[in-house]
Amino acid sequence: MYVDRYIGRGTPFISRTNSFVAIKSFLLVLFSLVVPAGYLKANTQSFTNATSITIPDSGSGSPYPSSINVAGITGTITNATITLNGFNHSWASDVDMLLVGPAGQKILIVSDVGDGFSPSNLTLTLSDAAASSLPSSGAFTSGTYKPTDYSANPPGTDTFPAPAPASPYATTLSVLNGTDPTGTWSLFIVDDGAGDQGNLSGGWTLTITTNGPASPTLRRAPTGASLLSTSATSSCSAATGTRCPAKTRSRPPTPSR
């Protein structure tokens, strides 16, 4: 029978059981270096198309639609907001805006707001979590508002020329929840009244929160921990700086003839 032992007087015998303990200890320390901070973690990213959108005195905006391609984000949507950058128009209630998601979701985010008001370079964020909606008439300022539809027709039934999808339309962004955010998002803008015009001078921004997998969190091993430890009572370890002797294998003496 072959016996594994350290060379050197007074060094402990290393059994196969302690070898197993050494491997187990090494794996436990190794796995502790990468600790998932919860398998699912909120992940928020923003995507912007900064190209100006011209809103004519009547008809479809240009470009029509304005698009954002979303990639590099995992998980499904738990929240989405839209920001209109640099909203200018000489009669706000002429403007209707329709957001279409990559799976064909269609949300009327602005329609017939601010009658008689001429917004100038406003930044408007549309969020279901906002405290209030945009007003049906009169002035409003830059800020965060609920998606708002005051169309004379039943809500969600404004008309957008092709290639926009036909009504009916949702009027809350929560219809996006639970869906895959990757793909092409489109913003369709029309002016439904003659005589006034405007633009989104800075384009628009889509902000998406998903429940994507968390990125691993790296942490240091505990101070003094040994990645390779033969047993709790071994006299040599990386922590103490004591060099472990080399191992050898001895054979039983050869019987004399």
GUMI-603260 format. One record per residue (C-alpha): residue number from 1; x negated, y, z negated. Coordinates in Angstrom, 3 decimals, m for minus. Each point is the difference from the previous one (the first is absolute). Layout:
REM residues N
{seq NUM&px X&py Y&pz Z} $
...
//
This chain:
REM residues 257
{seq 1&px 0.000&py 0.000&pz 0.000} $
{seq 2&px m1.218&py 3.505&pz 0.829} $
{seq 3&px 0.155&py 2.733&pz m2.613} $
{seq 4&px 0.037&py 3.760&pz 0.663} $
{seq 5&px m1.954&py 1.921&pz m2.631} $
{seq 6&px m1.958&py 3.216&pz m0.420} $
{seq 7&px m3.779&py m0.197&pz m0.095} $
{seq 8&px m1.394&py 1.513&pz m3.151} $
{seq 9&px 0.044&py m0.772&pz m3.657} $
{seq 10&px 3.105&py 0.952&pz m1.952} $
{seq 11&px 2.248&py 0.765&pz 3.012} $
{seq 12&px 3.504&py m1.430&pz m0.247} $
{seq 13&px 1.244&py m2.937&pz 1.997} $
{seq 14&px 2.405&py 1.099&pz 2.743} $
{seq 15&px 2.839&py m2.453&pz 0.419} $
{seq 16&px 2.321&py m0.325&pz 2.959} $
{seq 17&px 2.767&py 1.424&pz m2.231} $
{seq 18&px m1.980&py 3.162&pz m0.612} $
{seq 19&px m0.727&py 0.231&pz 3.730} $
{seq 20&px 3.736&py m0.003&pz 0.636} $
{seq 21&px 0.432&py 2.727&pz m2.630} $
{seq 22&px m2.716&py 2.012&pz 1.736} $
{seq 23&px 1.778&py m0.162&pz 3.369} $
{seq 24&px 3.339&py 0.871&pz m1.582} $
{seq 25&px m1.528&py 2.989&pz m1.813} $
{seq 26&px m1.591&py 1.233&pz 3.202} $
{seq 27&px 3.283&py m0.175&pz 1.915} $
{seq 28&px 1.922&py 1.794&pz m2.751} $
{seq 29&px m2.498&py 2.863&pz m0.048} $
{seq 30&px m0.062&py 0.150&pz 3.805} $
{seq 31&px 3.789&py 0.214&pz 0.269} $
{seq 32&px 0.114&py 2.681&pz m2.694} $
{seq 33&px m2.043&py 2.308&pz 2.251} $
{seq 34&px 2.944&py 0.419&pz 2.387} $
{seq 35&px 3.277&py 0.585&pz m1.808} $
{seq 36&px 3.197&py 0.671&pz 1.940} $
{seq 37&px 1.774&py 3.063&pz m1.434} $
{seq 38&px 3.410&py m1.578&pz 0.499} $
{seq 39&px 0.614&py m1.895&pz 3.226} $
{seq 40&px 2.247&py 2.722&pz 1.383} $
{seq 41&px m0.863&py 3.649&pz m0.338} $
{seq 42&px 1.585&py 3.193&pz 1.311} $
{seq 43&px m1.919&py 1.139&pz 3.041} $
{seq 44&px 0.745&py 3.457&pz 1.443} $
{seq 45&px m1.335&py 1.299&pz 3.311} $
{seq 46&px 0.844&py 3.012&pz 2.178} $
{seq 47&px m0.038&py 0.136&pz 3.788} $
{seq 48&px 0.211&py 3.260&pz 1.970} $
{seq 49&px 0.683&py 1.022&pz 3.562} $
{seq 50&px m1.194&py 3.611&pz m0.057} $
{seq 51&px 1.079&py 0.765&pz 3.590} $
{seq 52&px 2.463&py 2.895&pz 0.071} $
{seq 53&px 3.581&py m0.878&pz 0.951} $
{seq 54&px 1.779&py 2.654&pz 2.060} $
{seq 55&px 3.719&py 0.441&pz m0.699} $
{seq 56&px 1.728&py 1.617&pz 3.028} $
{seq 57&px 3.035&py 2.296&pz m0.108} $
{seq 58&px 2.064&py m3.075&pz 0.877} $
{seq 59&px m0.871&py m3.643&pz 0.622} $
{seq 60&px m2.767&py m2.422&pz m0.917} $
{seq 61&px m3.225&py 1.009&pz m1.680} $
{seq 62&px m3.393&py m0.535&pz 1.597} $
{seq 63&px m1.493&py m2.505&pz m0.434} $
{seq 64&px 3.113&py m2.130&pz m0.278} $
{seq 65&px m0.565&py m2.007&pz m2.047} $
{seq 66&px m3.070&py 0.923&pz m2.002} $
{seq 67&px m1.555&py m3.270&pz m1.145} $
{seq 68&px m2.242&py m1.324&pz m2.770} $
{seq 69&px m1.591&py m3.426&pz 0.160} $
{seq 70&px m0.388&py m1.594&pz m3.424} $
{seq 71&px m2.682&py m2.636&pz m0.544} $
{seq 72&px m2.302&py m1.165&pz m2.775} $
{seq 73&px 2.619&py m0.099&pz m2.751} $
{seq 74&px 1.218&py m3.245&pz m1.567} $
{seq 75&px 3.162&py m1.052&pz m1.770} $
{seq 76&px 3.539&py 1.257&pz 0.466} $
{seq 77&px 1.381&py 3.500&pz m0.504} $
{seq 78&px 1.160&py 1.058&pz m3.452} $
{seq 79&px 0.198&py 3.736&pz 0.757} $
{seq 80&px m0.359&py 2.308&pz 3.002} $
{seq 81&px m0.005&py 3.774&pz 0.420} $
{seq 82&px m0.207&py 2.284&pz 3.031} $
{seq 83&px m1.701&py 3.408&pz 0.017} $
{seq 84&px 0.777&py 2.604&pz 2.675} $
{seq 85&px m3.049&py 2.213&pz 0.415} $
{seq 86&px 0.567&py 3.610&pz 1.043} $
{seq 87&px 3.742&py 0.075&pz 0.697} $
{seq 88&px 0.964&py 3.104&pz 1.989} $
{seq 89&px 3.357&py 0.739&pz 1.605} $
{seq 90&px 2.213&py 3.014&pz 0.642} $
{seq 91&px 3.184&py m1.890&pz m1.058} $
{seq 92&px m0.677&py m3.003&pz m2.222} $
{seq 93&px 3.389&py m1.689&pz 0.292} $
{seq 94&px m0.553&py m0.600&pz 3.728} $
{seq 95&px m2.609&py m2.635&pz m0.829} $
{seq 96&px 0.596&py m3.743&pz m0.409} $
{seq 97&px m2.783&py m2.465&pz m0.826} $
{seq 98&px 0.093&py m3.787&pz 0.247} $
{seq 99&px m2.665&py m2.363&pz m1.387} $
{seq 100&px m0.292&py m3.460&pz 1.548} $
{seq 101&px m2.073&py m2.706&pz m1.690} $
{seq 102&px m2.017&py m2.769&pz 1.657} $
{seq 103&px 2.792&py m2.551&pz m0.485} $
{seq 104&px 2.620&py 2.324&pz 1.479} $
{seq 105&px 1.194&py 1.548&pz m3.274} $
{seq 106&px 1.590&py 3.382&pz 0.758} $
{seq 107&px 0.421&py 2.766&pz m2.558} $
{seq 108&px 1.482&py 3.445&pz 0.593} $
{seq 109&px m2.315&py 2.048&pz m2.222} $
{seq 110&px 1.075&py 3.569&pz 0.909} $
{seq 111&px 3.206&py 1.217&pz 1.611} $
{seq 112&px 1.764&py 3.371&pz m0.019} $
{seq 113&px m1.742&py 1.435&pz m3.066} $
{seq 114&px m0.519&py 3.695&pz m0.799} $
{seq 115&px 2.629&py 1.568&pz 2.244} $
{seq 116&px m0.996&py 3.588&pz 0.782} $
{seq 117&px m3.533&py m0.440&pz m1.392} $
{seq 118&px m3.248&py 0.414&pz 1.948} $
{seq 119&px m2.703&py m2.112&pz m1.701} $
{seq 120&px m3.587&py 1.130&pz 0.524} $
{seq 121&px m2.965&py m2.334&pz m0.443} $
{seq 122&px 1.681&py m2.121&pz m2.672} $
{seq 123&px m1.277&py m3.359&pz m1.225} $
{seq 124&px 2.915&py m2.300&pz m0.785} $
{seq 125&px m0.353&py m3.451&pz m1.562} $
{seq 126&px 3.003&py m2.288&pz 0.253} $
{seq 127&px 0.304&py m2.540&pz m2.795} $
{seq 128&px 2.875&py m2.000&pz m1.466} $
{seq 129&px m1.439&py 0.816&pz m3.427} $
{seq 130&px 0.332&py 3.783&pz 0.437} $
{seq 131&px 2.184&py 1.910&pz m2.423} $
{seq 132&px 2.111&py 1.738&pz 2.641} $
{seq 133&px 0.964&py 0.131&pz 3.655} $
{seq 134&px m0.658&py 2.789&pz 2.469} $
{seq 135&px 2.824&py 2.588&pz 0.033} $
{seq 136&px 2.667&py m0.024&pz 2.692} $
{seq 137&px m0.443&py 3.738&pz 0.483} $
{seq 138&px m2.359&py 2.745&pz m1.061} $
{seq 139&px m3.674&py 0.027&pz m0.847} $
{seq 140&px m2.231&py m2.708&pz m1.399} $
{seq 141&px m3.697&py m0.167&pz m0.791} $
{seq 142&px m2.836&py m2.478&pz 0.387} $
{seq 143&px 0.533&py m2.947&pz m2.327} $
{seq 144&px 1.296&py m3.547&pz m0.372} $
{seq 145&px 3.619&py m0.772&pz 0.880} $
{seq 146&px 2.211&py m2.991&pz 0.606} $
{seq 147&px 0.648&py m0.927&pz 3.636} $
{seq 148&px 2.960&py 2.244&pz 0.855} $
{seq 149&px 2.791&py m0.286&pz 2.581} $
{seq 150&px 2.804&py 2.572&pz 0.311} $
{seq 151&px 1.133&py m0.960&pz 3.487} $
{seq 152&px 3.528&py 0.985&pz 0.993} $
{seq 153&px 0.508&py m3.592&pz 1.109} $
{seq 154&px 0.143&py m2.845&pz m2.562} $
{seq 155&px m3.394&py m0.280&pz m1.731} $
{seq 156&px m2.640&py m1.766&pz 2.022} $
{seq 157&px 1.725&py 0.404&pz 3.362} $
{seq 158&px m1.923&py 2.850&pz 1.660} $
{seq 159&px m0.979&py m0.576&pz 3.618} $
{seq 160&px m3.631&py m0.441&pz 1.101} $
{seq 161&px m0.882&py m0.520&pz 3.665} $
{seq 162&px m1.792&py m3.175&pz 1.073} $
{seq 163&px m2.465&py m1.471&pz m0.735} $
{seq 164&px 1.287&py 0.651&pz m3.531} $
{seq 165&px 2.262&py m2.781&pz m1.285} $
{seq 166&px 3.731&py 0.615&pz m0.195} $
{seq 167&px 1.917&py 0.732&pz m3.198} $
{seq 168&px 1.057&py m0.824&pz m2.634} $
{seq 169&px m3.038&py 1.023&pz m2.024} $
{seq 170&px m0.953&py m0.480&pz m3.619} $
{seq 171&px m0.428&py 3.150&pz m2.076} $
{seq 172&px m2.372&py m1.307&pz m2.694} $
{seq 173&px m3.583&py m1.225&pz 0.317} $
{seq 174&px 0.666&py m2.938&pz m2.316} $
{seq 175&px 1.156&py m2.035&pz 3.017} $
{seq 176&px m3.714&py m0.399&pz 0.725} $
{seq 177&px m0.697&py m1.773&pz m3.298} $
{seq 178&px m1.092&py m3.612&pz 0.277} $
{seq 179&px m1.094&py 0.303&pz 3.639} $
{seq 180&px m3.400&py m0.208&pz 1.661} $
{seq 181&px m1.437&py 3.520&pz 0.527} $
{seq 182&px m2.411&py m0.909&pz 2.794} $
{seq 183&px 0.801&py 1.096&pz 3.526} $
{seq 184&px 1.272&py 3.124&pz 1.731} $
{seq 185&px 2.086&py 2.601&pz m1.826} $
{seq 186&px 1.859&py 2.611&pz 2.058} $
{seq 187&px 1.399&py 3.431&pz m0.805} $
{seq 188&px 2.695&py 1.250&pz 2.403} $
{seq 189&px 0.937&py 3.703&pz m0.214} $
{seq 190&px 2.802&py 1.720&pz 1.891} $
{seq 191&px 1.466&py 3.512&pz m0.005} $
{seq 192&px 3.772&py m0.194&pz 0.400} $
{seq 193&px 0.715&py 3.732&pz 0.391} $
{seq 194&px m1.019&py 2.452&pz 2.724} $
{seq 195&px m1.854&py 3.247&pz m0.600} $
{seq 196&px m2.513&py m0.885&pz m2.721} $
{seq 197&px m3.256&py m1.933&pz m0.101} $
{seq 198&px m2.956&py m0.958&pz m2.178} $
{seq 199&px m2.574&py m2.675&pz m0.726} $
{seq 200&px m1.789&py m2.201&pz m2.488} $
{seq 201&px m3.350&py 1.712&pz 0.365} $
{seq 202&px m1.923&py m2.600&pz m1.995} $
{seq 203&px 1.884&py m3.107&pz 1.040} $
{seq 204&px 1.115&py m2.432&pz m2.688} $
{seq 205&px m1.296&py m2.384&pz m2.648} $
{seq 206&px 1.287&py m3.408&pz m1.013} $
{seq 207&px m0.892&py m1.166&pz m3.526} $
{seq 208&px 0.612&py m3.649&pz m0.807} $
{seq 209&px m0.257&py m1.906&pz m3.262} $
{seq 210&px m0.158&py m3.798&pz 0.171} $
{seq 211&px m0.369&py m2.851&pz m2.452} $
{seq 212&px m3.111&py m1.264&pz 1.795} $
{seq 213&px m2.594&py m2.269&pz m1.644} $
{seq 214&px m2.241&py 1.768&pz m2.462} $
{seq 215&px m3.625&py 0.531&pz 0.834} $
{seq 216&px m2.255&py m2.032&pz m2.284} $
{seq 217&px m1.322&py 1.864&pz m3.023} $
{seq 218&px m3.656&py m0.616&pz m0.753} $
{seq 219&px m1.186&py 0.025&pz m3.586} $
{seq 220&px m3.289&py m0.766&pz m1.699} $
{seq 221&px m0.536&py m3.254&pz m1.806} $
{seq 222&px m0.178&py 0.394&pz m3.808} $
{seq 223&px m3.363&py 1.237&pz m1.221} $
{seq 224&px m2.308&py m2.879&pz m0.771} $
{seq 225&px 2.072&py m2.544&pz 1.922} $
{seq 226&px m1.993&py m2.735&pz 1.653} $
{seq 227&px 1.075&py m1.100&pz 3.453} $
{seq 228&px m1.861&py m3.291&pz m0.431} $
{seq 229&px 0.229&py m1.473&pz m3.469} $
{seq 230&px m0.554&py m3.631&pz m0.770} $
{seq 231&px 1.686&py 0.034&pz m3.397} $
{seq 232&px 0.871&py 2.284&pz m2.860} $
{seq 233&px m3.018&py m1.216&pz m1.967} $
{seq 234&px m2.579&py 0.036&pz 2.776} $
{seq 235&px m3.159&py 1.842&pz m1.023} $
{seq 236&px m0.568&py 1.520&pz 3.447} $
{seq 237&px 2.303&py 2.340&pz 1.891} $
{seq 238&px 0.029&py 2.953&pz 2.356} $
{seq 239&px 1.405&py 2.128&pz m2.846} $
{seq 240&px m2.946&py m0.607&pz m2.334} $
{seq 241&px m2.601&py 0.224&pz 2.720} $
{seq 242&px m1.473&py m3.354&pz m1.063} $
{seq 243&px m1.078&py m1.963&pz 3.029} $
{seq 244&px 1.454&py m3.475&pz 0.208} $
{seq 245&px m2.545&py m2.736&pz 0.704} $
{seq 246&px 0.217&py m1.919&pz 3.246} $
{seq 247&px 1.844&py m3.272&pz m0.018} $
{seq 248&px m1.520&py m3.290&pz 1.053} $
{seq 249&px 1.092&py m3.564&pz 0.260} $
{seq 250&px m1.948&py m2.749&pz m1.722} $
{seq 251&px m0.026&py m3.644&pz 0.938} $
{seq 252&px m0.083&py m2.857&pz m2.483} $
{seq 253&px m3.375&py m1.669&pz m0.263} $
{seq 254&px m0.728&py m2.646&pz 2.610} $
{seq 255&px m0.171&py m3.426&pz m1.649} $
{seq 256&px m3.496&py m1.465&pz 0.083} $
{seq 257&px m0.543&py m3.138&pz 1.973} $
//
